[in-house]
Amino acid sequence: MRMHMEECRLCPRNCKVNRSGGQKGYCGASEKLVVARAALHMWEEPCISGASGSGAVFFSGCPMRCRFCQNYQIAAAKRGKVISIERLAQIFLELQEKGAANINLVTPTHYTPHIIEALDIARSNGLHLPIVYNTSGYEKPETLKRLEGYVDIYLPDFKYMDSALAKEYSNAPDYPEYAKSALEEMVRQTGTLKMDERTGMALSGVIVRHLVLPGHVKNSKAVLRYLYETYGDRIYISIMNQYTPMPQVKEHKTLSRKVTKREYEKVIDYALELGIECGFFQEGDVAEESFIPEFDNEGV
């Protein structure tokens, strides 16, 4: 693991900082493993949460650091507890004992080497649940290749097709390029999404999430068009209406408001026009802070 930490290039930021020496990258993380919450999570897609809940492990820090982030407390690496790799493995097993449907690694990119070691330990001690890699989509294929055989279900975002928008909101004008190549690698590894016919739970494959942003229906349509024209029904597409304006964007002209009903309807109508049938959309008003978990070190 140390070789990856001394000149870190795990994510597209390519910071090259010496995390082993205590330096922190763009993600806000040093070599120390920091987790903010590990608990059953009911608010994922139905085929991920199921009736029992997904075993969500929220890692502190994030390579994206979107200005509108709804998990901004942990994205900025301001919440969480330092733990060992052995403790992370134990957390996986504890979630399994609690009845988790899967192990859901939330914002895991910058801790990929730690996670691989922890999964090796946990599997040797009886971990058998599917592993979900829950990511912003801003990934390097080289890093994802190391996860082959470890991850069963990839759950990436595909935020932007508009490079200018990616620059403005996430300081990542290269986001579309990396999201495309990352998704290609994810699909190569796991293939067409497979569901358990009895339970309706995802077993393997890729579910791509797209969060509709206020004022940016055009970007959403471009994302959906790319996803469907490239992958068809091999992947599921989750079109989310849960954008919640957070305190850090209260003065922003556009990000300070929710997505309107009409905006979301335009995106859903376009998805139907494209022929998208394999996926999810959200009904009702789901843009509420109550859907955002407390990052209080529960389960850590």
C-alpha positions, 0 to 999 in steps of 0.5 A, a space after each residue: 500500500 505504501 507505494 500508492 501513498 508516497 506519491 498519490 495518483 489514485 484519482 484524476 487529480 494526480 496530486 502526487 503528495 506523500 500521504 505516507 509522510 502526512 501530507 494531504 491531497 485534494 481529497 483532504 486525506 493523508 494515509 490515515 484511514 478515516 470513516 465517518 459512519 457505518 450503518 444500515 442505510 435505507 435510502 439507496 435504490 430499491 435493489 441496493 437497500 432492499 428491506 434490510 438496508 445497505 451496509 453503508 460505510 462513509 469514508 471521510 474526504 472526497 476527490 471531487 469536492 463539488 461546491 453543492 455537495 450534500 455530504 459536505 461535512 465529510 467531503 471536506 474531511 471534517 468529520 470521521 474517526 481514524 481507524 485501522 485496516 483491521 477495524 475496517 474489516 471488522 466493521 464489514 463483518 459487523 454490518 453483515 451480522 446486522 443483516 446488511 444486504 451488501 457492503 456499500 463503500 461510499 466515496 472510497 476512491 482515495 482509500 482503495 488500497 486500504 479497502 482491498 486489504 480490509 476486504 481480504 481480511 474480512 473475506 478470510 473471516 467469512 464476509 460473503 456479501 456483495 460489495 458496492 463501490 459508490 463513487 462520484 464517477 471521477 475515477 482512473 481506470 488504472 485504480 479501478 482495475 485493482 478492484 477487479 474481483 473485489 467489487 460486485 456492483 459499481 454505483 457511480 455518478 455521472 454528473 456532467 457532460 458539460 466540461 464548463 459546468 464540471 469546471 464551475 461546480 467541481 473544479 474538474 473540467 476533465 470530468 466527462 472524459 474520466 467518467 466515460 473511461 471509468 464507466 467503460 472499465 466498470 462495465 467491462 469488469 461486471 457486465 450487464 446488471 444481474 438481479 436476484 429474481 426472487 428478491 429483486 436485489 442487485 447481484 452484480 453490474 453497474 447502476 449509474 446515478 445522475 443527479 438533476 441540477 437546478 437550471 441544467 436540464 440540457 446537461 441532464 439530457 446529454 448525460 442520459 443520451 450518452 449513457 443509453 446510446 453507449 450502454 443501452 440496457 446493459 446498465 441501469 440508470 437512476 435519475 435523481 430528484 433529491 438535490 438539496 441546497 446546502 448552506 455553502 451555496 445559499 447565496 448562489 443564483 442557481 444552486 440555492 434552489 431546488 429542482 422544479 417539478 417541471 425541470 425534473 419532468 422534462 428530464 424524465 420525459 426525455 429518458 422515456 423518449 430515448 427508450 430508457 426502461 431499465 432504471 429508477 426515478 424519484 417521486 414526490 419531494 425527496 429534496 430534504 436534509 432529513 435524507 442526509 445521514 448524521 456523520 456522528 461516527 456511528 458504527 465506527 
